[in-house]
Amino acid sequence: MKRQHSTLLTILGMTTLSTSVVLAEDPSQSQFGPANPLTSTKDNRVVFTSLNFETGASVTGTNLTENPFFEPSPLPFHTPAFDKITDEAYLPAFEQGMKEQLAEIEAIASQKDAPSFENTITAMEKTGALLTRVSNVFFNMTSAHTNPQIQKIQAEVAPQLAAHSDNILLNRDLFGRVKELYTNRDDLKLNEEQQQVLKESYERFVRAGAMLSDEQQTRIRAINEELSSLTTQFQDNLLAITKERSVVIDRVEDLDGMTDGDIAAAKEAATARGLNDKYLLNITNTTRQPILSSLNRRETRQKVWEASAYRGLGRDGGLDNRPLVLKLARLRAERAAILGFENHSAYQLQNQMAKNPDAARKMLTDLVPVVVSKTRKEEEEIRKIIAAEGGSFEVMPWDWEYYAEKVRKAKYDVDEAAVKPYFELDSVLKNGVFFTMNRLYGIEFRERKDLPVYHPDVRVFDVIDHDGKQIGLFYADYFQRDSKRGGAWMSSFVDQSGLLNDKPVIVNVMNIPRPAEGEPALISFDNVTTMFHEMGHALHGLFSDVTYPSVAGTSVPRDFVEFPSTFKEDWAIQPEVLSNYARHYKTGEQIPRALLDRVIQASKFNQGFDTLEYVSAALLDLDWHSLSADAVPQDVESFESQTLQRYGIDLKAVPPRYRTSFFAHIWPGGYSSSYYAYLWSEVLAADAFAHFMKSGGLTRANGESYRSKVLSRGGSRDPMKIYVDFRSQEPTVDALLIRRGLSSGGQ
C-alpha cells in the first residue's frame, strides 16, 4: 500500500529499525503497498526508514521504572507485550532510546583504537536497542491502530527523530572511521555479507550529507526536520480524509445491486458513526473503488467515485493536501541539489536496481503503446454494452468497473457475487495461503490465543519449520476500521538477526470490509490475491537468515522488495491451490471446475485498464520528483493533467490509480520516485514463476531453492546477483506480458 508514512530519518543499520512498511499495491490491483507498503520493508539503500509522524503536543507521565519498553519483552521472541503497553509509555521510551543510542554512537566515534569492522560497523549494528523496540511498535500503531494521543506523540517525536538521525549520520568522527574502512575494504578480508554491510553503511553517510560543508549540513538538517513534519501532516490528513470522504446514502434503493450482506454492513457502519437509518460506504485508498462494479444506479456510482477522486483538494470545505505536495516537492528537490544530484528521482534511484529515473521511465513508456491500445479495445467493449442497454452517454470513470464487470460476465460467465461464497476469509487463509506455504516450504502456521494483541481483530500464529523448530511469529490483521490507514502492508515487530540472536515477528495488515454481525467474511478475489501478496512479504521477513540487522529480511531496494510478494500472487490461481481453498462457505462444496476455469481466465481480464492506471500513477510520481526546486509548479491539478497528456495516457475514463493529492506511497510513504517498483519487481516475479512452472510447479524442491537463494538472503548481496543465482539468468519481460494479458500468450 500503501500507503505510507512519512520519511523519517532513522538509521537503519544502527537502530536496526524495521518500521518502514512494504506496501501492497491495493486490493483492486490484484498484484505490493504493498502492499504496501507504505512495506514493512526497510529501505536501507536510502538511509532512512519510512515512518509515520504527525502533529500535536507532548505526552508525559509514565513511571520510567514501569515502562514496558525499557527491557526486552519477556514474551516469546520478544514479541510486544501489548497488554502492558500504554500510549503514555511511547514518548519517554523514545527520548531515553535516542539518548542511549547517541551515547553508544559517541563511544564508537571517539574510541582511540584504529577502526576495524568489529569496533565500528558491528558496534553500530548493535546500538539503539531501546529505540528499536519502541519504534517497531509505535510506527506500526500509527498505521494499523492509531488515535489522537498517538498522533500527538508522533508529531512531537518526528522532528526529534529526524535530528537524531542527522546527529549520527553527520558525525564527522564516526564517518571518518567508516570512510577509512571503506577505502581499505579490499584489505579487510570480509565475507560477502560484511562487504555489503560496509558498502551500504558508507553510502548511507555520504547520501545523508557526511561530506558536505558545515553550512550545507545545517541546511540539510533543517530540510529533514521540515520534511518529517510535512509528511506527518500529510499522513494525518489522509486518515482524516478517508473518514471525511465516506459516502452517506439516505435510501436503500440507491444501493441497488449490492448484496444483502454488504447493505447490512453499510448500515452497521453508518450506525457506528451515529448516522441512524442511513448507509455508509467507506472509500478505499485508490482512485477506483471496488464497490462501483455492483452499484446499478449511475448517480450513486458517480457520487462514490467523485468522493474518492477529488479528496485532498479542499472541495466543499474539506482538507487540502495540495500545499503540502508543493512544499514536499520543493524541499526534496532542494535537498537533492545540495547533495549533488540533478533531482530527487536521481537521488532516490541511485542505489536501486533501476539506477536512474531514465531507466524506470523507459520501462513504463515502452509499455504505453500496447497498453493504451488494449485499453481502448476494452473501452469499446464497454461502449457496446452501454449501447445494447439503451445508454447514450460517454464512458466515465464511474462507469468503467460497472460495465467491465458486465463484459466479464458475458465473456467468462463469472459473476463476482456468485464467486464470493467460495472465498471465505478463513478458508482462503488456512486452505489457500498456509496450504501453499506448506507445500513449497514445509512450514506450518499454528494459531495461538495466549499472546496479547493490539486489537481484538488481530490473530497470532506460531510459524513452525519442516524440522519442527519455530521460525518466528506471524500476526494477521485483516479487517478495515477507522483507526487504520487504507491499503495493505507487511511490517515487523522484531527483525531477524544472527548478531542479536533475534527471530522475526511479522505482521500482515489489510483493509477487508468487515461483514455484518454473524455473517461470514466473504471476500473478493482481489483481496484473495492481496493475502497471497502480503504473505510473500511476510516470508521474506520470516525466512531471513543473515547476521547483520541492517540487511535482514526486506532490507532491499524498493524495486526488488515487491518481487517476493508479487511472485506469491500467482499461486492463488493455480488449480491445485484454488480447488483446495475455494469451497462454498455453507456446503463445503469445491468451486465447480467449470467456474474455476472461468475465474482463472477472467483473472487476466481488464488488464489494459489495470496497467494503464498503474503506469499513469508511476509516471506522475517520477515527474513530480524529477523537478528542480525552482520548477515546482503552483497548480497541482494542471501539472497532473499536463503530465498525462505528454505521455499520451490522458484517457478520460482511466485516471491514475492514485492522484497527486492522496498518493500515499510517494508523499508520506517511502516510494517517492519508486512507485514504478511494483512493475519492475513484477518482471522478476513473472519470470521466476514461469521458471517454477517449467520446473515442476508447487514442489518442495522448487520452494527450498527459492527460500535458500532468495528469501533467506535479505539484502546481504546485490539483488541481481541474488536473482541470477536463483534463476541462472537475468529476467526477460516475456512472462510479464503474458501475466498481464498484453501478449498473444495471454488472454
N, C-alpha and C positions, 0 to 999 in steps of 0.2 A: 500495500500500500500503500499503505501509504502511506501513504500518508507521510507525514513525517514531522519530525520535530525541528527544533531549531538547531543551529550549528554551534553547539557548544564546543569550546576549545579545551578538550581534556585529553591528556596524553594517553595514547593507547598503551604502549608498552610499559608505561611507568605506573599508571594507576590500574592497569590490567582491567580497564572498564570494558564492558560489553554492552553498553547501553544504546549504541546506535541500533537502529532497527532495520531488519530486512523486510522491506515491504513487499507484500504480494502485490501483484497488479491489482485487480479488483475482481469481485465475484463475477462481473459481467464480461470479463475479458476471456475467461476460460483458459487462462495461461497455465509476485514477483516474494505476491509494495505487494511480491512482496511485496504480499505480498509480501507489501510490503506490505517496503518497507519495509517508514519511514520506518527490516531487515533489520532479525536483530543481528545485524552483522556489523562488525566494527570496520570502519574504513581506515585501516592502518596505513593506506597509501596516502592519505590526505592529512595525517597527523591528528585530525580532530575527530572525536566521536560525535555522531549525530545525537543530540539530546534535546530535551524539551525545556523551555523556560517561559515563564510568564511574569506578569507584574503584580506587585502587592506589597504588603507590609511584613515585617519580621514576626516570627512566631518563636516564643521562648517559653521556658518554664519547666522543662523536663529535668528531673534529677539525674545528673550525669552518671551516677553510680548505678542507676537502673536502666540506662539507655540500652536497648537490645542490640544496637549496632556496635557497641564498644568492645564486644568479644565475638568471636565466630559463633554462629548459630549452633546449638547443641544437637539440632535435628540431623537426620541422615543427609550426607553430602553438603552440610551447612546450608540446606535449603532454608529460606527465610521463615522465621517464627512469627507468622502473621497474627497469631493470637496475642503476641506481646508488643507488636509494632503499633505505635500511635503516631498521628501526624506531628505531635509535639517533639518526637524523637529525631525528626529529619534534620532540622537546621543545626542543632548542637552537634550532631554527628558529622555533618558537612564541615562545619567550622573546625572541629577537632581533627577531622580527617585531612583537611588541607594543611593545617598546622603541622601535623605529624609527617606528612609527606614532604613538605618543604624542608623540615629538619633532616629527614633521610637524604634528600637530594643534596642539601648543603654539605652533609658529611661526605658524600661521594665526590662532590666537586672540589672540596678543599683538602682532600687527603694528600699526603706528601708522597705516597708511593706512586711510581710510574704507572700510567694507565695500562690495564690489562682487560681482556674481555670479561674476566670474572669480577674484578673490583669496580668495573664501570657499567658495562652493559647488563650483565647478570644482576648486579646490585640494583640497577634502575628497575629491572623487571620485577624485583621483589618489593618495591616501595608501594605505598598507598593502599594497604590492605583495608583499613577502615573506610577510606574514601570510596574504594571499590564496592564494599558491602552496601553502604548506604545508597550509592549511585545506582547500582543494579536494581535495587528495589524501587527507589523513588522514581526513576525515569521510566520504569515500566508502569508505575501507577499513574503518572501524568498522561499516559496514553490509554491505559486499559480501565482505570477506575479513579478518575480524578474528582476533586471537589474544590470549593472556593479556598479552603485553607491550603491545600496542596498548591493551588495556583499562586497564592500569595508567596509561599515559600519558594516556589520556582522562580518567581520574579526577582526575589531578593538574592537567591543563590546564583542566578545566571551570570551576572557580571563578575561576581566573585570567582566563579569557576573559570571564566574567560581570562581574568587576570592571573589566576593560579597557573593556568596552562602557560601563559606567557612568561611568568616568573621562572618556569622550568626551562622552556624551550629557548628563551632569550638569555639564559645564564651563560655568560661568556666562558667562565672557567669550566663549566660542565661540557659545553660544546667543544672547548679546546681538547678535552680528553677524548671525546667521541671522534673528533676530526683526526687526531693523531692515530687512533686505532684504524680508522677507515683508510687513511693514507698508507698505512703499513699492513693492510689486511692480507696481502699475499704472503706475509711472513709469519702470520699468527697460527697457522695450522688448524684452522677452524673447519668443522664439518659443514655440510650444506645448509642445515638449518641455522647454525650460528652465523654463517656468511650472510644469509638472508636477513636475519635479525639486525646485524650490524649495518648492512646496507640501508634498511628501512629506518633505523634509528638515525643515522646520519642524514638521510633525506628529510626526515621529519623536522630536524633542527633547521636545515637550510630552507625548507619550504615555509617554515614559520618566521624566518627573518633573522636567523642567528648571525648571518654575515653582513647584515645591514649596519648603517651608522646609528649612533645613539638617537639622532633626530628622527631617522626613518623608523626605528624601533618604537619610539614614543608614539608616532602616528599609527603604526600597526596595532599597538596596544589599544589605542582609542577606538580604532575601527572594529577590532574584535569585540570589545565590550558593547559597542553600539549594535553590532550585528546580533549579538546574543540577546539583547533586549528586543530588537525588532522581530527576530524570528520567534521569540517567545510570545510577543503580542500577536503575531500572525497565527500561531497555533491556537492561542487562546480564542482569537476571533473565529477560527474555523469551527471549534467546538460550539461556540455560541451561535454561529450562523446556521449550523446544521439544525439546531433546535428552532432558530428563528424562521427558517425557510420550510419547516414542516408544513404540509398542506392539510388544512382543516376542511373537511367535507360535511356539509349540513344534511344532505339527503342520501339515503342508502341507494336510491335509484342512480345516483351519479357514479356509483361503484360497480355498475353493471358489467359483468364479465369476470369479476373477481370470485374466487371460491368462497363458500360459506365460512370456511375456516379463516381465510385471510380477512374477510369482512369482520368477523368476530374479533380477530387480533387488532384490527384498526379501531374498533370500538373500545376495546380494553385500553389501547394506547391513549385514546382521547380522554377516557375517564381518568386515567392515571395523571393526566395534565389538568384535571378539573374541568374538562370540556364534556359535560354530560350530554347524552343524546346526540353526540357528533362522532365523526370518524377522523382518525389522524393517519396520514401517510407520511412516514419519515423518508427523507431523501438519502440516497447513498452517496459515496464520495465522488462518483464520476458524473460527467455531464449527462450521459444516458441514464435512464432509470429502468431497471428490470420490470417494474410494475406496469410500464407502458404497453407491454406485449399483451396484456389481458384486459385493459380498460376499453370498453366498447364506445364510450362517449368521447368524442373528439375534444370537446371543451374541457373535460376533466384531464385528458392527456396533455393538452396544451398547458393547463394550469400547473400540472406536476412538472413538466419539462421546463417551463419558464422559472419555476421556483428553484430548480437546480441550476440552470444555465446562467441566470442573472444574479446569483448570490455573490456577495462580496463586492458589489458595485454601488452600494449605498442607495439602492432603489427603495422607495416607499419608506424612507427614514431608516433603513437597515444599515448594518455595519458595512464599511467601505474599506477594502483592503488595498485599493489602488495606490494610495500614498505610501504604504509600506513596501509595495512592489518596487516603486521607483527608487526609494531610499536604499533598499537592499541591492538593487541592480547597480546603483552608483557606487556604493561602498565596496561591493565585491570587485567592481572594475578598478576602483582606485587602489585597493589592496594588491590586486594582481599586477598593476603597473609598478607599484613600489617594489614588488618582489621580482621585477624584471620580465614579466610576461605581457604578451600583447593584449590579453583579455582574461577574464575569469575562466572561460572554457579552456583556454590553453593551459592555464594553471591547473585546473582540475584534472584534465585528461593526460597530463604529462606522464603519470605513473599508472595509468590504466592500460588495458590491453590495446585499446584504440590508439593511444599515444598522443593524438591531436584531434581537434574538432573537425578538421577536413575529412579525416578517415571516417569518423562517425557520421558526418553529414552525407558523405558519398554513399555509405551503405544505405541510408534512408532514401536519398533522392534516386538512387538506382532502381528502387522498388516502385517509385511513383507512377511511371507509365503503366505498368501491368496492373498495379493496384487500382488506379483511377479507372482504367478500362473495365476491370472486373466490377468495381463499384457501380459504374454506370449501367452495366448489364443487370446488376441486382436491382437498381432503381427502376429500370424498365419493366422488370417483372412485377415490381410493386405497383407501378402505374397501371399495368394491365389488370391487376386485381381490383384496384380502385375503380377503374372504368367498368369492369364487369359488375360491380356492385352499384353502379349508377352514380359514382362520385365524379366530380369535375374539378377538383381542387389540386393545387400544386403539392407535391410531396414535401412535407416539412419534417423537421427532426422529431417532432412528437408523433409522427405517423409511422416512421421507419420500422420500429420494432413491432408495432401492432400488425402492420401488413406483412412484414418479413415473416412473422410467425404464421400468417395465413399461407404464405408461399411455402414455408417449411412443411406445413401440414399437407399441402397439396402435392409437394414433390416426394415427401417421405412418409406421409400419413402418420406424423408424430405430433401428438397434442401434449404439450407440457403438463397440462392438468391431468392427463391420463398417465403420464410417466411418473409424476411426483410420488404417487403412492408406493412406488418401488424404491424410492430413495429416502428411507427413514434414517435420520442422522446417526443413531447408534449402530445401525447395521452397516452404514457406509464406513463409519469409523472402525468398527471391530472386524467386520467381514470383508471390508474393502481395503482400507488403508493399512490396518495392522496385519491383515492376511498377506498382503503383497510384501510388506517388510519382512514377514516371517519367511516367505518363500525365497526371497532374494538373499536375506542375511541370516536367517535362522534365529532372529530375535523375537522376544515375546513382550507384550505390554500387559502388566497385571495391575488392575486398579486397586487403590488403597484409599481408605476413608479416614485414616488416623492423623494425617498431616493437616495443619491449619491452612486455610486458603484466604485470599483477599476478597473473594466474593462467592456467595453460595453457588453460582453457576460453574465455578472452576472445578475441574476434575484432575486427579493426580494419578500417575501410573509409574510403577517401577518398570525400568527397561532392562530386561534380562538377556544376556548374550547366549549364544548357542552352547557355550560351555557351562552355563548355569551361573556365571558371575554377573553381578549387576553393573551395568554401564553407567547409569545415572537415573535421573527423574525427568518425566515429561508431564507438563501441565497443559491442559486443554481448556480454553475459554472461548466458546463459540458464539454466544448469543449477544445480540445488539442491546445496548442500553444507553441512556442519556449521558452517563459518566464515561463513556468510551468514545474515542475518536473513530472516524469511519475507516473502512478498509480492512485489510488482513495483513498480519505480520508474524514473524518469529522474533523472539528475543531470548535473553538468558538471565537467570538469577545468579548462576555460578558458571564460569568457563572452565573447560578442561585445561589442565597444566601439569606436566610431569614435574616441573621445577617446584611448584607449590603443592604438589600432591592433591590437586583438586579434580574431582569428577564433575561432569556437566549437569546442570539443572536448567532445562529448556522449557520455553512456553510458546505455544501457538495461540494466536488471538484472531478471531474473525467477528463478523457482524451479521450473522444469520438472523433473520427476523424471528422473534420469539413466537411460538404458536400460542393460541388461546389456551387458557387453563384447561387441563385434561385432554388436550388434543395432541396427537403425535407431531414430532418435528419433521415434517416432510420438506425436503429441501430441493432447490433447483439443481439441474445438472452442472450449472456454472459453479455453484457452491461445492458440489462434489469435487470438481476439478481443483478448486482452490484448497480444499482439505488435503488433497494429494500434494499440491504445490508446497504448502506450508510444511508438510511433513518432510519434504525434500530439504528445506532449510534446517528443520529440526535435526535430521540425521547428520547434516554437515557439522552441527554442533556436538551431537551425541557421539559420533564416531571419531571425533578429533583425537589424534594420538601424537601430540607434539610436546616438546619440553617447555618452550617459552610462551607465556600467555599472550604476547603481542602478535603471535602468528597462529593462534589457536582457532579452530572452528571456521567461522565465517569471516575471519580477518583476511579478506582477499579483495581484489579490485571489484568495483561495482559491476563492471561488465563481465565478471566471472562468477560473482556470487549468485546470480539468478540461474546459472547453469544447473546445479544440482536440484533446484526446486522445479524448474521448468521440465527437466528430464523426468521427474516423477509424475507429471500430469498425464502423460500418455498411457500410463498403466491403468488409469481409470476407465479407459475404453477398450482395454483388451478383453476379449470374450471370456477368457478363463477367470479374470478378476470380476468383471461385470456380473457374470452369472452367479458369482458367489455372494455378492452384497446386494444386488438389485432384486429384492424379494418384496412382495406385497406386504405392507405392514399389518394387514388384517389376517390374510390367509397363509402367509409364508410362502406362497407360490413364487417360483422363479419368474423373472420377467420373460414373457414369451420370446422364443428365439427370433421370430419374425420382427417383433417390436425392437428387440435388442439390436438386430442388424440395422434397422432403420435409425435407431439412436446413434449408432456408430457412424453411419453415413451422414446423418444430419449434423454431426459434430464439426464437419468442415463447411457447413453452410454459413453464408453471410460473411465469409472471410474477407471479402473486399471491404465491406463496412468496418469490420473489426480492425483490419490492418490500417486502413486509411485514418481512422480516428486516432489510432496509436501514433502513426507516423506524423500526423499533424501536431500532436502534443510534443513529440520528441524534437521536431524541428523548431517549434516555438521555444522550447527550453534552450536549445543551442543558440538561437538567435538572440534571446534576451541576454545570454551570458557571453555573447561574442561582441558586445558593445563596449566601447571605451566610456569612461565616466562622463565625458562631455557630450557623448552621442545618445545618452539615455533620453527617450522622448518624454513629452509631457502627457500624452494621451495614450493610455494603456490599450484601449479598445481599437484605436486606429492602428497602432503598431501590430497588434494581433491580426487584424484584417489584412494589412499590407504584407505581412509575412506569409500568410496563407495564399494570397494572390501571387506572390513572387514565385512560389514553388508549384503553382498550378494545382493546389489542393483545396481551394475555397469552394467546395461543393456545399450549397446551402443546406441540404438535408443531412450533411455529415459533419458536424462541428468537431473540434478536437475533443479527445476523451476528457482532458482537463483543460479548462480555460484559465487564463492567467490569474484571475482574482481568487481562485480556490485550488490552485495547483500545489497540493500539499507536498508532493515529492520534492519539488525544486525550491520552494521558498523556506518553509520551516524544516524541510527534510534534507537528507544527506545526498540527494540525487541531482543537485544543481549541475547542469551540463551533462548529466549522466542518465537521463531518462531513456536515452537510446539503448541503455544497457540491457533492457529486457529482450530486445530483438537480437542484439549481439550475442547474448547468452543463449537465446533460442537457437541460433545457428549451431552452437556446440551441442545443445540438448537434442535437437532433431538428428544431428549426425550421430551422436552417441546412441540414441535409441534405435536408429536404423541398424547400427552395428550390433546392438544387443539382439535384435530380432533375427539377424542373419546368423547369430552365434548360438541360437537355441532359445532365446526369449527369457521367460521367467524361471531362471535356474539359479541355484546356489553358486555354481561356478562363475556365472556372469556377475552375480551380486558381490561375491568375495573379491573379484578382480577390481570392480569399481570401488568398493569400500577401501581396499588397501592402497590403490593407486590414486584415488581422487579424494574421497570423503575423509580419510584419516589424515591427509597431509595439510589441511588448513591452508595457511599462506606461507608454508615453510620453504617453498621454492617457486620459481617463476610459473605463472598459471599455464602458459602454453606448453611448458615442459611437462607439467602435470598432465595436461590433456594428451599430448603426444605419447607419453609413457603409457597411458591407458589405451589409446586408440591406435597407436603405431603410425599415425599420420595426422597432419593438420586437417581441420574440418573443411567441408565444402558446403555450399548453400543448397545443394540439390534436395536434401531431405527437408530443409526448411520450406522450400517452395511447395513440396508435396504436402507437408504437415498443414500448411495454411491454405491448401486447395488452390494454389496460384500457378500450378503447372499441370501438364497432362497426366501426371501421376496422381493428381489429387481427385477433387470431386468429379 
